[in-house]
Amino acid sequence: MELDIGEVVRRAGVSASTLRFYEQKGLIAPLGRHGLRRVYDASVLERLALIAVGRAAGFTLEEIARTFAPDGRPRIERRRLAARADELDRTIRRLVALRDGLRHAAACPARDHLECPTFRRILGIAAGRQRRRRTRAKATT
C-alpha cells in the first residue's frame, strides 16, 4: 500500500520537514513521487515508530540508523537496549532523589537552606552531575 507524504504526516504525527530530514539521514526513503508529492510504502509508519521509540530512549539518529539492516528490517542489539535501560534507571533514581530533595527544601523549617542537610545533598547531586559532564566532554575531545 502506498501513502503520500500528507497521509504519512497525519498517521505518524511527524512534520513533512521531519520526514525530509530523516530521508537526508538515510533513515527512510520514499518509493518515488506522484507529481510533486513524495510517496512511501506503508511500512514507513512502523519504521517511524521505531525511530520515535529510539529517540524517546535517548538514542541518536546515527545510533538508530545502525539498527536497520540493509534490507530495512530492524536489527536491534539487545545488549544496547539493556545498557540504555540501565542508564535510564540511573537517571530516574537521580531525578527522584532531586525531586524529593526539592520538595523537602520547599517545606524545610530551616532558616537557611544551606543549614539543611537534605538541601546540601541536592547540591552534592548537582555538583556531581556537573563533574561527570565535564569529564565526559574532556574524554571526547
Summary of the structure (lengths in Angstrom):
residues: 141
radius of gyration: 22.1
end to end distance: 46.9
largest distance: 70.2
contacts: 334
relative contact order: 0.08
helix: 65%
strand: 9%
